[in-house]
Amino acid sequence: MSSNLYKARAEFYKLRSLVSRNIKIYFKDKMTFFVSLITPLILVILFLTFLKDVYDDTIIDSLPQGMEISKKLINAFSGGWLFSSIISVSTVTVAFCSNIHVLDKINKSFTDFSITPVKRPTLLASYVISDFLTTLLICLTVMLVSFVYLAIVGFYLSFGDIVMLLLSTMIMSAFGSLLASLAGMFISSQGALSGISSCVSALYGFISGAYMPISQFGAGMKNFVSLLPGTYGTVLIRKYYMRGILRHLEEVEHIPAEIVSSLNKAFDGQMSAFGTDIPIWACYLIISLSCVALFLLLLAVAALLSKHKPRSKKQSRRKK
């Protein structure tokens, strides 16, 4: 028993060291760090130049004739929607760009690890964990910035909203990291890494409803995105940024519940799939089961690839 405990402790220390190494490599590479933030920066630019006015007009047009709400509420609503978009997109795009596993394969460091005492499962686990921690750190930083911004223009988040935002962001960061790690198992060149990262950054922001609400998609596109697990995570983050404002509109501003509900659906606070409203608990269940499925698939792919991994030079010399 003591021998097994010693071995487990030794692997834990190796895992901790590798996770620390991977995180340091990511933040040390300024270009990789900048590329991972391209999509969030695009969203900020779009918001400042175009989207904010569109959101403001949509909110105003949703109100009954002659009814008005304060500019503070409008700014808080559109600001919360912006930051929910940035965080939901970052949980996936940052995870793909911060995948040190692929970089190690490109510069042959992954092959060098094969002749060290580090076990392959420990090495692969370090990539997933470091990717998760890096993604979560950046998303939480964006969330902190959003709290500062909302405190200036109008802060309506309750303590419960903040807790649920943290939980939703953690789950989505895990989803993005597992998805990126699974994709990274098949990427071994800089060209493929750049191409996939660019496609993910461009496409995911659209299909997740970050650039425009899903409610404005056509029926076919709505049904398509409802099949993607990440969409449900986006709705969760969106809901808790908007819930306090919608509650204030109904309880304090006395806006009719029908109008508040239509605003909630128009800005993706309520997920619908094939014409059916999806409850919040189902959104959490879908994204959680997706994380489990990705984890099991990652283990299966890793086991399959390990059977066909090339022998190291040291192993080849021994065979001779």
C-alpha positions as CSV (number, residue, x, y, z in Angstrom):
1,M,0.0,0.0,0.0
2,S,2.8,2.4,0.9
3,S,4.5,1.7,-2.3
4,N,1.4,2.4,-4.4
5,L,0.9,5.6,-2.4
6,Y,4.5,6.7,-3.0
7,K,4.0,6.1,-6.8
8,A,0.7,8.0,-6.9
9,R,2.3,10.9,-5.0
10,A,5.3,10.9,-7.4
11,E,2.9,11.0,-10.4
12,F,1.0,13.8,-8.8
13,Y,4.1,15.9,-8.4
14,K,5.0,15.2,-12.0
15,L,1.5,16.2,-13.1
16,R,1.7,19.5,-11.1
17,S,5.1,20.3,-12.6
18,L,3.9,19.6,-16.1
19,V,0.8,21.7,-15.7
20,S,2.8,24.6,-14.4
21,R,5.2,24.2,-17.3
22,N,2.4,24.3,-19.9
23,I,0.8,27.4,-18.4
24,K,4.1,29.2,-18.4
25,I,4.7,28.3,-22.0
26,Y,1.4,29.7,-23.1
27,F,1.7,33.0,-21.4
28,K,5.3,33.4,-22.4
29,D,4.4,33.1,-26.1
30,K,3.0,36.6,-26.8
31,M,1.8,35.7,-30.4
32,T,-0.1,32.6,-29.3
33,F,-1.7,34.7,-26.4
34,F,-2.7,37.4,-28.8
35,V,-4.2,35.1,-31.4
36,S,-6.3,33.5,-28.7
37,L,-7.9,36.9,-28.0
38,I,-8.6,37.8,-31.6
39,T,-12.3,36.8,-31.5
40,P,-13.0,38.6,-28.2
41,L,-11.3,41.7,-29.6
42,I,-13.5,41.5,-32.7
43,L,-16.6,41.3,-30.6
44,V,-15.5,44.4,-28.6
45,I,-14.9,46.3,-31.9
46,L,-18.2,45.2,-33.4
47,F,-20.0,46.2,-30.2
48,L,-18.4,49.7,-30.1
49,T,-19.0,50.4,-33.8
50,F,-22.3,48.7,-34.6
51,L,-23.8,46.1,-32.2
52,K,-24.6,48.4,-29.3
53,D,-26.9,50.6,-31.3
54,V,-28.6,47.6,-32.7
55,Y,-29.2,46.1,-29.3
56,D,-30.4,49.4,-27.9
57,D,-32.9,49.9,-30.7
58,T,-34.2,46.3,-30.3
59,I,-34.8,46.8,-26.6
60,I,-36.6,50.1,-27.3
61,D,-38.7,48.7,-30.1
62,S,-39.8,45.8,-27.9
63,L,-41.5,48.2,-25.5
64,P,-45.2,49.3,-25.9
65,Q,-45.8,52.6,-27.6
66,G,-45.1,55.5,-25.2
67,M,-43.3,53.3,-22.6
68,E,-39.6,54.2,-21.8
69,I,-36.9,52.8,-19.7
70,S,-33.7,54.5,-18.4
71,K,-30.5,54.6,-20.4
72,K,-28.8,52.9,-17.5
73,L,-30.9,49.8,-17.9
74,I,-30.3,49.7,-21.6
75,N,-26.6,50.1,-21.2
76,A,-26.5,47.4,-18.6
77,F,-28.5,45.1,-20.8
78,S,-26.4,45.5,-23.9
79,G,-23.2,45.4,-21.9
80,G,-24.1,42.2,-20.2
81,W,-25.0,40.7,-23.6
82,L,-21.6,41.7,-24.9
83,F,-19.6,40.2,-22.1
84,S,-21.7,37.0,-22.1
85,S,-20.8,36.7,-25.8
86,I,-17.1,37.2,-25.2
87,I,-16.9,34.7,-22.3
88,S,-18.9,32.0,-24.1
89,V,-16.7,32.3,-27.2
90,S,-13.5,32.5,-25.2
91,T,-14.2,29.2,-23.4
92,V,-13.7,27.4,-26.8
93,T,-11.4,29.7,-28.9
94,V,-8.9,30.2,-26.1
95,A,-8.9,26.5,-25.4
96,F,-7.9,25.8,-29.0
97,C,-5.2,28.4,-29.1
98,S,-3.7,27.5,-25.7
99,N,-3.3,23.8,-26.6
100,I,0.3,23.1,-25.6
101,H,0.0,19.5,-26.7
102,V,0.0,20.4,-30.3
103,L,2.9,22.8,-29.9
104,D,4.9,20.1,-28.1
105,K,4.2,17.7,-31.1
106,I,5.4,20.4,-33.5
107,N,8.7,21.1,-31.8
108,K,9.2,17.4,-30.9
109,S,9.0,17.9,-27.2
110,F,6.2,15.4,-27.0
111,T,8.6,12.7,-28.5
112,D,11.3,13.7,-26.0
113,F,8.9,13.0,-23.1
114,S,8.6,9.4,-24.3
115,I,12.1,8.6,-23.0
116,T,11.4,10.2,-19.6
117,P,9.9,8.5,-16.5
118,V,6.6,10.5,-17.1
119,K,3.8,8.2,-17.9
120,R,1.7,8.9,-21.0
121,P,-1.6,9.3,-19.1
122,T,0.1,11.8,-16.8
123,L,1.4,13.8,-19.7
124,L,-1.9,13.9,-21.5
125,A,-3.7,14.8,-18.3
126,S,-1.3,17.7,-17.8
127,Y,-2.3,19.1,-21.3
128,V,-6.0,18.9,-20.5
129,I,-5.7,20.4,-17.0
130,S,-3.4,23.3,-18.1
131,D,-5.7,24.1,-21.0
132,F,-8.7,24.2,-18.7
133,L,-6.9,26.4,-16.1
134,T,-5.6,28.8,-18.8
135,T,-9.0,29.1,-20.5
136,L,-10.7,29.6,-17.1
137,L,-8.2,32.2,-16.0
138,I,-8.7,34.3,-19.1
139,C,-12.5,34.0,-18.9
140,L,-12.6,34.9,-15.3
141,T,-10.4,37.9,-16.1
142,V,-13.0,39.0,-18.7
143,M,-15.7,38.4,-16.2
144,L,-14.0,40.7,-13.7
145,V,-13.7,43.4,-16.3
146,S,-17.4,43.0,-17.1
147,F,-18.3,43.5,-13.4
148,V,-16.3,46.7,-13.4
149,Y,-18.0,47.9,-16.6
150,L,-21.4,47.0,-15.3
151,A,-20.7,48.8,-12.0
152,I,-20.2,51.9,-14.0
153,V,-23.1,51.7,-16.4
154,G,-25.6,49.7,-14.3
155,F,-25.0,46.6,-12.0
156,Y,-28.1,44.4,-11.6
157,L,-26.4,41.0,-10.9
158,S,-27.3,39.3,-7.7
159,F,-24.9,37.1,-5.7
160,G,-26.8,34.0,-7.0
161,D,-26.3,35.3,-10.6
162,I,-22.5,35.6,-10.0
163,V,-22.3,32.1,-8.5
164,M,-24.2,30.6,-11.4
165,L,-22.0,32.6,-13.9
166,L,-18.9,31.1,-12.3
167,L,-20.3,27.6,-12.4
168,S,-21.4,28.0,-16.1
169,T,-18.0,29.4,-17.1
170,M,-16.2,26.5,-15.4
171,I,-18.4,23.9,-17.2
172,M,-17.9,25.6,-20.5
173,S,-14.2,25.9,-20.0
174,A,-14.0,22.2,-19.3
175,F,-16.1,21.6,-22.5
176,G,-13.8,23.8,-24.6
177,S,-10.6,22.2,-23.2
178,L,-11.8,18.7,-23.7
179,L,-12.9,19.5,-27.3
180,A,-9.6,21.2,-28.0
181,S,-7.6,18.3,-26.5
182,L,-9.5,15.8,-28.6
183,A,-8.9,17.8,-31.8
184,G,-5.2,18.2,-30.8
185,M,-4.7,14.5,-30.8
186,F,-5.0,14.6,-34.7
187,I,-3.0,17.9,-35.3
188,S,0.8,17.7,-35.7
189,S,1.7,20.7,-37.9
190,Q,1.7,24.4,-37.5
191,G,-0.4,24.9,-40.7
192,A,-3.1,22.6,-39.4
193,L,-3.1,24.3,-36.0
194,S,-3.4,27.8,-37.5
195,G,-6.1,26.7,-39.9
196,I,-8.2,25.0,-37.3
197,S,-7.8,27.8,-34.8
198,S,-8.8,30.4,-37.4
199,C,-11.9,28.3,-38.4
200,V,-12.9,27.8,-34.8
201,S,-12.5,31.5,-34.0
202,A,-14.5,32.6,-37.0
203,L,-17.3,29.9,-37.0
204,Y,-17.9,29.4,-33.3
205,G,-18.7,33.0,-32.7
206,F,-21.4,32.8,-35.3
207,I,-23.0,29.5,-34.5
208,S,-23.0,30.2,-30.8
209,G,-24.9,33.4,-31.2
210,A,-22.1,35.7,-30.2
211,Y,-22.3,38.0,-33.2
212,M,-26.1,38.0,-33.5
213,P,-28.8,36.3,-31.3
214,I,-29.8,32.8,-32.3
215,S,-33.4,33.9,-32.3
216,Q,-32.7,35.9,-35.4
217,F,-31.5,32.8,-37.3
218,G,-33.7,31.0,-39.8
219,A,-35.6,27.9,-38.7
220,G,-33.1,25.5,-40.3
221,M,-30.1,27.2,-38.7
222,K,-31.8,27.4,-35.3
223,N,-32.4,23.6,-35.4
224,F,-28.8,23.0,-36.5
225,V,-27.2,25.0,-33.6
226,S,-29.6,23.3,-31.2
227,L,-27.7,20.1,-31.9
228,L,-24.4,21.7,-30.8
229,P,-23.7,21.3,-27.0
230,G,-21.7,24.5,-26.9
231,T,-24.9,26.5,-27.7
232,Y,-26.5,25.5,-24.5
233,G,-23.5,26.7,-22.5
234,T,-23.7,30.0,-24.3
235,V,-27.4,30.3,-23.3
236,L,-26.5,29.6,-19.6
237,I,-23.9,32.4,-19.5
238,R,-26.3,34.7,-21.3
239,K,-29.2,34.0,-19.0
240,Y,-27.4,34.9,-15.8
241,Y,-26.0,38.2,-17.2
242,M,-29.5,39.2,-18.2
243,R,-31.7,37.7,-15.4
244,G,-31.2,40.6,-12.9
245,I,-32.0,43.3,-15.5
246,L,-35.1,41.4,-16.7
247,R,-36.2,40.9,-13.1
248,H,-35.8,44.7,-12.5
249,L,-37.8,45.5,-15.6
250,E,-40.7,43.4,-14.4
251,E,-40.7,44.1,-10.7
252,V,-39.5,47.7,-10.5
253,E,-40.2,49.2,-13.9
254,H,-43.5,47.3,-14.1
255,I,-42.9,46.2,-17.7
256,P,-45.5,43.6,-18.6
257,A,-44.3,40.0,-18.2
258,E,-45.1,39.2,-21.8
259,I,-42.7,41.9,-23.0
260,V,-40.0,40.8,-20.6
261,S,-40.4,37.2,-21.7
262,S,-40.1,38.2,-25.4
263,L,-36.9,40.2,-24.6
264,N,-35.5,37.1,-22.8
265,K,-36.2,34.9,-25.9
266,A,-35.0,37.6,-28.4
267,F,-31.6,37.8,-26.7
268,D,-31.1,34.1,-26.1
269,G,-32.0,34.0,-22.4
270,Q,-34.2,31.0,-23.3
271,M,-33.0,28.1,-25.4
272,S,-35.4,26.5,-27.9
273,A,-34.9,23.3,-29.9
274,F,-37.2,22.3,-32.7
275,G,-39.9,24.6,-31.4
276,T,-39.6,23.4,-27.8
277,D,-38.3,25.5,-24.9
278,I,-35.4,23.9,-23.1
279,P,-35.4,24.3,-19.3
280,I,-32.2,25.5,-17.6
281,W,-31.6,22.1,-15.8
282,A,-31.7,20.4,-19.2
283,C,-29.0,22.9,-20.6
284,Y,-26.7,22.0,-17.7
285,L,-27.4,18.3,-18.2
286,I,-26.6,18.5,-21.9
287,I,-23.4,20.3,-21.5
288,S,-22.3,18.1,-18.6
289,L,-23.0,14.9,-20.5
290,S,-21.1,16.4,-23.5
291,C,-18.1,16.9,-21.2
292,V,-18.3,13.3,-20.1
293,A,-18.7,12.0,-23.6
294,L,-15.6,14.1,-24.8
295,F,-13.6,12.8,-21.9
296,L,-14.4,9.1,-22.6
297,L,-13.7,9.7,-26.3
298,L,-10.4,11.4,-25.5
299,L,-9.4,8.3,-23.4
300,A,-10.4,6.0,-26.2
301,V,-8.4,7.9,-28.9
302,A,-5.4,8.2,-26.6
303,A,-5.4,4.5,-26.0
304,L,-5.8,3.8,-29.7
305,L,-2.9,6.1,-30.7
306,S,-0.6,4.8,-28.0
307,K,-0.8,1.3,-29.5
308,H,0.5,2.7,-32.8
309,K,3.0,5.3,-31.4
310,P,6.4,5.2,-33.0
311,R,9.3,3.7,-31.0
312,S,11.8,6.2,-29.6
313,K,15.5,6.0,-30.8
314,K,16.4,4.4,-27.4
315,Q,13.9,1.7,-27.9
316,S,15.0,1.1,-31.5
317,R,18.6,0.6,-30.4
318,R,17.6,-1.9,-27.7
319,K,15.7,-3.9,-30.3
320,K,18.8,-4.0,-32.5
